[in-house]
Amino acid sequence: MRPSLRLWATATAGKGLRPEPMALLPPIPLYRRLLRAHRKFLDPEMRILGDKYVKAEFRAHRNVENPVHLIGFLTQWQLYAQDIEGKSWVGDKLDPAKVEKMSDQQIGQLYELMKAIQKRHKDEQEE
């Protein structure tokens, strides 16, 4: 069966307009990639914090069966790995739309993280 020219044209019409979807890594290779990126691109204190967080999150999501939730989880971690490897996260600000979707507990954790970072910078300036 030979595809018609019109069918071929519609199948290739939008290729230049949107980026290619990234291939989603399976959980274990993604987990290893994250730990490797932390080891290579973060200073020791941030690496310890990042490694603990990655390990806790992957452990907490080990038994997730909802495919939509799993795809979202892996996609966000893969984007995070790309940011760490490209150093594009330095000086980046949070998206207000993402902050609005956060729970009160998540906002509280974010606030505690902000205070810890401010304290660290203050301590470094005093030395």
N, CA and C atoms as an extended XYZ file, in Angstrom:
381
Properties=species:S:1:pos:R:3:atomname:S:1:resname:S:1:resid:I:1 pbc="F F F"
N         0.841       -1.171        0.000 N   MET     1
C         0.000        0.000        0.000 CA  MET     1
C         0.889        1.237        0.000 C   MET     1
N         0.647        2.118       -0.930 N   ARG     2
C         1.464        3.306       -1.096 CA  ARG     2
C         0.761        4.507       -0.473 C   ARG     2
N         1.452        5.230        0.457 N   PRO     3
C         0.791        6.383        1.077 CA  PRO     3
C         0.599        7.505        0.066 C   PRO     3
N        -0.505        8.177        0.192 N   SER     4
C        -0.783        9.281       -0.719 CA  SER     4
C         0.072       10.490       -0.346 C   SER     4
N         0.259       11.390       -1.286 N   LEU     5
C         1.058       12.587       -1.066 CA  LEU     5
C         0.415       13.480       -0.004 C   LEU     5
N        -0.911       13.557       -0.004 N   ARG     6
C        -1.604       14.398        0.969 CA  ARG     6
C        -1.409       13.858        2.389 C   ARG     6
N        -1.488       12.548        2.573 N   LEU     7
C        -1.284       11.936        3.876 CA  LEU     7
C         0.131       12.192        4.371 C   LEU     7
N         1.111       12.063        3.484 N   TRP     8
C         2.499       12.312        3.855 CA  TRP     8
C         2.700       13.776        4.235 C   TRP     8
N         2.085       14.701        3.509 N   ALA     9
C         2.228       16.131        3.771 CA  ALA     9
C         1.633       16.499        5.123 C   ALA     9
N         0.495       15.927        5.478 N   THR    10
C        -0.107       16.261        6.775 CA  THR    10
C         0.679       15.639        7.922 C   THR    10
N         1.300       14.505        7.685 N   ALA    11
C         2.070       13.852        8.738 CA  ALA    11
C         3.348       14.616        9.061 C   ALA    11
N         3.900       15.329        8.078 N   THR    12
C         5.159       16.043        8.290 CA  THR    12
C         4.964       17.541        8.420 C   THR    12
N         3.732       18.021        8.413 N   ALA    13
C         3.477       19.463        8.389 CA  ALA    13
C         3.970       20.188        9.625 C   ALA    13
N         3.791       19.644       10.795 N   GLY    14
C         4.115       20.367       12.013 CA  GLY    14
C         5.500       20.109       12.567 C   GLY    14
N         6.355       19.422       11.860 N   LYS    15
C         7.664       19.029       12.390 CA  LYS    15
C         8.508       20.218       12.819 C   LYS    15
N         8.512       21.302       12.071 N   GLY    16
C         9.364       22.426       12.410 CA  GLY    16
C         8.763       23.351       13.443 C   GLY    16
N         7.505       23.189       13.772 N   LEU    17
C         6.831       24.119       14.667 CA  LEU    17
C         6.979       23.790       16.143 C   LEU    17
N         7.121       22.541       16.485 N   ARG    18
C         7.257       22.189       17.898 CA  ARG    18
C         8.463       21.277       18.084 C   ARG    18
N         9.092       21.350       19.269 N   PRO    19
C        10.286       20.533       19.487 CA  PRO    19
C         9.948       19.051       19.542 C   PRO    19
N        10.932       18.249       19.195 N   GLU    20
C        10.778       16.802       19.275 CA  GLU    20
C        10.541       16.407       20.731 C   GLU    20
N         9.606       15.520       20.997 N   PRO    21
C         9.428       15.078       22.379 CA  PRO    21
C        10.655       14.283       22.826 C   PRO    21
N        11.067       14.539       24.080 N   MET    22
C        12.255       13.841       24.557 CA  MET    22
C        11.904       12.403       24.919 C   MET    22
N        12.873       11.540       24.719 N   ALA    23
C        12.675       10.145       25.092 CA  ALA    23
C        12.753       10.054       26.608 C   ALA    23
N        11.785        9.411       27.197 N   LEU    24
C        11.708        9.308       28.643 CA  LEU    24
C        12.579        8.161       29.132 C   LEU    24
N        13.495        8.477       30.037 N   LEU    25
C        14.368        7.443       30.590 CA  LEU    25
C        13.595        6.580       31.587 C   LEU    25
N        13.894        5.296       31.657 N   PRO    26
C        13.306        4.462       32.707 CA  PRO    26
C        13.804        4.916       34.084 C   PRO    26
N        13.104        4.537       35.151 N   PRO    27
C        13.439        5.050       36.485 CA  PRO    27
C        14.882        4.811       36.941 C   PRO    27
N        15.408        3.613       36.799 N   ILE    28
C        16.742        3.332       37.333 CA  ILE    28
C        17.830        4.093       36.576 C   ILE    28
N        17.845        4.095       35.234 N   PRO    29
C        18.847        4.921       34.552 CA  PRO    29
C        18.719        6.418       34.866 C   PRO    29
N        17.493        6.902       35.019 N   LEU    30
C        17.288        8.301       35.372 CA  LEU    30
C        17.828        8.582       36.768 C   LEU    30
N        17.568        7.697       37.700 N   TYR    31
C        18.070        7.815       39.072 CA  TYR    31
C        19.601        7.894       39.065 C   TYR    31
N        20.237        7.019       38.314 N   ARG    32
C        21.706        7.024       38.221 CA  ARG    32
C        22.211        8.308       37.580 C   ARG    32
N        21.503        8.766       36.553 N   ARG    33
C        21.900       10.004       35.880 CA  ARG    33
C        21.831       11.186       36.842 C   ARG    33
N        20.798       11.231       37.672 N   LEU    34
C        20.656       12.319       38.636 CA  LEU    34
C        21.799       12.316       39.641 C   LEU    34
N        22.117       11.149       40.188 N   LEU    35
C        23.200       11.072       41.168 CA  LEU    35
C        24.541       11.426       40.525 C   LEU    35
N        24.734       11.000       39.283 N   ARG    36
C        25.966       11.337       38.559 CA  ARG    36
C        26.048       12.848       38.313 C   ARG    36
N        24.942       13.467       37.944 N   ALA    37
C        24.912       14.912       37.708 CA  ALA    37
C        25.205       15.671       38.999 C   ALA    37
N        24.666       15.199       40.114 N   HIS    38
C        24.954       15.837       41.397 CA  HIS    38
C        26.437       15.743       41.710 C   HIS    38
N        27.009       14.566       41.476 N   ARG    39
C        28.427       14.355       41.774 CA  ARG    39
C        29.316       15.257       40.912 C   ARG    39
N        28.907       15.461       39.674 N   LYS    40
C        29.739       16.199       38.734 CA  LYS    40
C        29.541       17.718       38.792 C   LYS    40
N        28.317       18.181       39.036 N   PHE    41
C        28.011       19.595       38.866 CA  PHE    41
C        27.690       20.361       40.145 C   PHE    41
N        27.502       19.694       41.273 N   LEU    42
C        27.147       20.401       42.510 CA  LEU    42
C        28.299       20.374       43.500 C   LEU    42
N        28.359       21.422       44.333 N   ASP    43
C        29.365       21.409       45.394 CA  ASP    43
C        28.936       20.398       46.462 C   ASP    43
N        29.858       19.962       47.335 N   PRO    44
C        29.561       18.857       48.263 CA  PRO    44
C        28.319       19.041       49.130 C   PRO    44
N        28.102       20.245       49.665 N   GLU    45
C        26.930       20.455       50.523 CA  GLU    45
C        25.626       20.308       49.741 C   GLU    45
N        25.588       20.888       48.560 N   MET    46
C        24.381       20.788       47.739 CA  MET    46
C        24.188       19.358       47.241 C   MET    46
N        25.291       18.676       46.991 N   ARG    47
C        25.202       17.291       46.530 CA  ARG    47
C        24.566       16.409       47.593 C   ARG    47
N        24.964       16.579       48.841 N   ILE    48
C        24.399       15.772       49.922 CA  ILE    48
C        22.896       16.011       50.024 C   ILE    48
N        22.511       17.268       50.003 N   LEU    49
C        21.089       17.617       50.079 CA  LEU    49
C        20.328       17.056       48.876 C   LEU    49
N        20.880       17.244       47.676 N   GLY    50
C        20.222       16.771       46.463 CA  GLY    50
C        20.100       15.257       46.420 C   GLY    50
N        21.175       14.553       46.815 N   ASP    51
C        21.146       13.090       46.808 CA  ASP    51
C        20.091       12.554       47.769 C   ASP    51
N        20.023       13.150       48.955 N   LYS    52
C        19.014       12.712       49.928 CA  LYS    52
C        17.609       12.913       49.374 C   LYS    52
N        17.401       14.052       48.744 N   TYR    53
C        16.074       14.360       48.222 CA  TYR    53
C        15.696       13.421       47.077 C   TYR    53
N        16.632       13.196       46.159 N   VAL    54
C        16.371       12.295       45.032 CA  VAL    54
C        16.053       10.887       45.537 C   VAL    54
N        16.860       10.405       46.471 N   LYS    55
C        16.649        9.051       47.005 CA  LYS    55
C        15.289        8.941       47.688 C   LYS    55
N        14.931        9.956       48.476 N   ALA    56
C        13.643        9.926       49.174 CA  ALA    56
C        12.476        9.956       48.193 C   ALA    56
N        12.565       10.792       47.174 N   GLU    57
C        11.475       10.898       46.198 CA  GLU    57
C        11.309        9.608       45.398 C   GLU    57
N        12.419        9.035       44.948 N   PHE    58
C        12.310        7.800       44.167 CA  PHE    58
C        11.812        6.649       45.045 C   PHE    58
N        12.227        6.639       46.317 N   ARG    59
C        11.732        5.613       47.240 CA  ARG    59
C        10.228        5.781       47.474 C   ARG    59
N         9.796        7.021       47.622 N   ALA    60
C         8.379        7.282       47.881 CA  ALA    60
C         7.497        6.938       46.676 C   ALA    60
N         8.060        7.014       45.478 N   HIS    61
C         7.281        6.753       44.264 CA  HIS    61
C         7.572        5.382       43.671 C   HIS    61
N         8.186        4.527       44.442 N   ARG    62
C         8.573        3.198       43.960 CA  ARG    62
C         7.367        2.367       43.537 C   ARG    62
N         6.261        2.449       44.260 N   ASN    63
C         5.104        1.587       44.002 CA  ASN    63
C         3.941        2.305       43.313 C   ASN    63
N         4.228        3.407       42.632 N   VAL    64
C         3.180        4.142       41.928 CA  VAL    64
C         2.723        3.325       40.724 C   VAL    64
N         1.422        3.173       40.586 N   GLU    65
C         0.874        2.389       39.479 CA  GLU    65
C         0.146        3.246       38.448 C   GLU    65
N        -0.168        4.474       38.801 N   ASN    66
C        -0.868        5.370       37.883 CA  ASN    66
C         0.112        5.825       36.794 C   ASN    66
N        -0.100        5.427       35.538 N   PRO    67
C         0.862        5.765       34.481 CA  PRO    67
C         1.001        7.265       34.242 C   PRO    67
N        -0.077        8.011       34.401 N   VAL    68
C        -0.005        9.457       34.193 CA  VAL    68
C         0.889       10.088       35.256 C   VAL    68
N         0.706        9.658       36.497 N   HIS    69
C         1.522       10.178       37.593 CA  HIS    69
C         2.988        9.801       37.391 C   HIS    69
N         3.224        8.590       36.977 N   LEU    70
C         4.588        8.100       36.760 CA  LEU    70
C         5.282        8.861       35.631 C   LEU    70
N         4.573        9.094       34.533 N   ILE    71
C         5.155        9.839       33.417 CA  ILE    71
C         5.470       11.274       33.827 C   ILE    71
N         4.578       11.911       34.569 N   GLY    72
C         4.832       13.261       35.060 CA  GLY    72
C         6.034       13.309       35.983 C   GLY    72
N         6.132       12.340       36.877 N   PHE    73
C         7.245       12.252       37.821 CA  PHE    73
C         8.576       12.117       37.075 C   PHE    73
N         8.643       11.161       36.147 N   LEU    74
C         9.882       10.928       35.402 CA  LEU    74
C        10.233       12.104       34.490 C   LEU    74
N         9.225       12.723       33.896 N   THR    75
C         9.475       13.873       33.023 CA  THR    75
C        10.087       15.028       33.790 C   THR    75
N         9.520       15.331       34.961 N   GLN    76
C        10.042       16.447       35.746 CA  GLN    76
C        11.464       16.177       36.240 C   GLN    76
N        11.736       14.945       36.642 N   TRP    77
C        13.095       14.618       37.083 CA  TRP    77
C        14.070       14.649       35.923 C   TRP    77
N        13.621       14.270       34.740 N   GLN    78
C        14.503       14.325       33.577 CA  GLN    78
C        14.804       15.778       33.207 C   GLN    78
N        13.826       16.649       33.287 N   LEU    79
C        14.057       18.077       33.046 CA  LEU    79
C        15.024       18.649       34.082 C   LEU    79
N        14.868       18.215       35.338 N   TYR    80
C        15.773       18.643       36.398 CA  TYR    80
C        17.206       18.213       36.078 C   TYR    80
N        17.383       16.970       35.632 N   ALA    81
C        18.724       16.473       35.283 CA  ALA    81
C        19.324       17.313       34.161 C   ALA    81
N        18.527       17.661       33.171 N   GLN    82
C        19.029       18.502       32.080 CA  GLN    82
C        19.427       19.883       32.585 C   GLN    82
N        18.640       20.436       33.512 N   ASP    83
C        18.984       21.735       34.087 CA  ASP    83
C        20.295       21.674       34.858 C   ASP    83
N        20.471       20.642       35.667 N   ILE    84
C        21.697       20.502       36.455 CA  ILE    84
C        22.900       20.344       35.532 C   ILE    84
N        22.769       19.525       34.515 N   GLU    85
C        23.885       19.276       33.602 CA  GLU    85
C        24.230       20.517       32.774 C   GLU    85
N        23.244       21.351       32.505 N   GLY    86
C        23.478       22.547       31.705 CA  GLY    86
C        23.714       23.790       32.532 C   GLY    86
N        23.654       23.670       33.846 N   LYS    87
C        23.806       24.799       34.772 CA  LYS    87
C        22.809       25.920       34.472 C   LYS    87
N        21.675       25.589       33.879 N   SER    88
C        20.681       26.615       33.559 CA  SER    88
C        19.826       26.971       34.769 C   SER    88
N        19.978       26.264       35.863 N   TRP    89
C        19.182       26.502       37.052 CA  TRP    89
C        19.761       27.637       37.902 C   TRP    89
N        21.015       27.994       37.700 N   VAL    90
C        21.667       29.021       38.522 CA  VAL    90
C        21.001       30.364       38.267 C   VAL    90
N        20.467       30.970       39.315 N   GLY    91
C        19.811       32.263       39.211 CA  GLY    91
C        18.411       32.206       38.636 C   GLY    91
N        17.887       31.020       38.416 N   ASP    92
C        16.560       30.861       37.840 CA  ASP    92
C        15.498       31.123       38.906 C   ASP    92
N        14.366       31.659       38.494 N   LYS    93
C        13.271       31.941       39.423 CA  LYS    93
C        12.165       30.918       39.241 C   LYS    93
N        11.387       30.736       40.306 N   LEU    94
C        10.260       29.798       40.240 CA  LEU    94
C         9.130       30.374       39.402 C   LEU    94
N         8.478       29.505       38.670 N   ASP    95
C         7.335       29.880       37.866 CA  ASP    95
C         6.150       30.119       38.799 C   ASP    95
N         5.527       31.300       38.763 N   PRO    96
C         4.392       31.582       39.651 CA  PRO    96
C         3.243       30.573       39.510 C   PRO    96
N         3.043       30.043       38.316 N   ALA    97
C         1.974       29.063       38.124 CA  ALA    97
C         2.265       27.785       38.908 C   ALA    97
N         3.544       27.392       38.979 N   LYS    98
C         3.912       26.205       39.744 CA  LYS    98
C         3.762       26.455       41.236 C   LYS    98
N         4.074       27.658       41.680 N   VAL    99
C         3.941       27.991       43.101 CA  VAL    99
C         2.481       27.937       43.519 C   VAL    99
N         1.582       28.396       42.645 N   GLU   100
C         0.150       28.367       42.954 CA  GLU   100
C        -0.377       26.944       43.107 C   GLU   100
N         0.230       25.991       42.405 N   LYS   101
C        -0.212       24.601       42.469 CA  LYS   101
C         0.333       23.870       43.697 C   LYS   101
N         1.292       24.477       44.399 N   MET   102
C         1.912       23.807       45.550 CA  MET   102
C         0.969       23.778       46.748 C   MET   102
N         1.136       22.726       47.540 N   SER   103
C         0.356       22.626       48.780 CA  SER   103
C         0.990       23.523       49.840 C   SER   103
N         0.277       23.713       50.952 N   ASP   104
C         0.811       24.521       52.052 CA  ASP   104
C         2.099       23.915       52.604 C   ASP   104
N         2.153       22.605       52.658 N   GLN   105
C         3.350       21.928       53.158 CA  GLN   105
C         4.540       22.180       52.226 C   GLN   105
N         4.313       22.118       50.927 N   GLN   106
C         5.389       22.364       49.970 CA  GLN   106
C         5.882       23.805       50.056 C   GLN   106
N         4.966       24.735       50.217 N   ILE   107
C         5.360       26.137       50.342 CA  ILE   107
C         6.150       26.341       51.633 C   ILE   107
N         5.739       25.668       52.703 N   GLY   108
C         6.492       25.744       53.959 CA  GLY   108
C         7.903       25.200       53.801 C   GLY   108
N         8.051       24.091       53.084 N   GLN   109
C         9.383       23.523       52.843 CA  GLN   109
C        10.220       24.459       51.989 C   GLN   109
N         9.598       25.073       51.020 N   LEU   110
C        10.306       26.024       50.165 CA  LEU   110
C        10.776       27.233       50.977 C   LEU   110
N         9.940       27.694       51.896 N   TYR   111
C        10.295       28.812       52.755 CA  TYR   111
C        11.469       28.444       53.666 C   TYR   111
N        11.431       27.226       54.239 N   GLU   112
C        12.538       26.780       55.091 CA  GLU   112
C        13.836       26.679       54.295 C   GLU   112
N        13.743       26.217       53.067 N   LEU   113
C        14.920       26.141       52.203 CA  LEU   113
C        15.466       27.537       51.920 C   LEU   113
N        14.583       28.480       51.652 N   MET   114
C        15.003       29.852       51.393 CA  MET   114
C        15.729       30.427       52.603 C   MET   114
N        15.177       30.202       53.800 N   LYS   115
C        15.804       30.708       55.037 CA  LYS   115
C        17.176       30.068       55.255 C   LYS   115
N        17.308       28.775       54.986 N   ALA   116
C        18.592       28.089       55.155 CA  ALA   116
C        19.630       28.646       54.180 C   ALA   116
N        19.221       28.941       52.963 N   ILE   117
C        20.145       29.505       51.972 CA  ILE   117
C        20.560       30.918       52.379 C   ILE   117
N        19.604       31.712       52.840 N   GLN   118
C        19.936       33.067       53.281 CA  GLN   118
C        20.894       33.036       54.470 C   GLN   118
N        20.674       32.106       55.412 N   LYS   119
C        21.552       31.977       56.570 CA  LYS   119
C        22.954       31.572       56.130 C   LYS   119
N        23.031       30.669       55.187 N   ARG   120
C        24.331       30.213       54.682 CA  ARG   120
C        25.097       31.365       54.033 C   ARG   120
N        24.402       32.162       53.202 N   HIS   121
C        25.058       33.305       52.566 CA  HIS   121
C        25.495       34.336       53.604 C   HIS   121
N        24.686       34.548       54.621 N   LYS   122
C        25.029       35.507       55.675 CA  LYS   122
C        26.272       35.031       56.431 C   LYS   122
N        26.314       33.738       56.748 N   ASP   123
C        27.475       33.159       57.446 CA  ASP   123
C        28.739       33.253       56.598 C   ASP   123
N        28.611       33.037       55.283 N   GLU   124
C        29.763       33.127       54.386 CA  GLU   124
C        30.282       34.555       54.296 C   GLU   124
N        29.379       35.542       54.325 N   GLN   125
C        29.792       36.946       54.249 CA  GLN   125
C        30.484       37.393       55.522 C   GLN   125
N        30.083       36.830       56.672 N   GLU   126
C        30.700       37.193       57.942 CA  GLU   126
C        32.125       36.641       58.073 C   GLU   126
N        32.405       35.535       57.380 N   GLU   127
C        33.738       34.927       57.473 CA  GLU   127
C        34.778       35.643       56.677 C   GLU   127
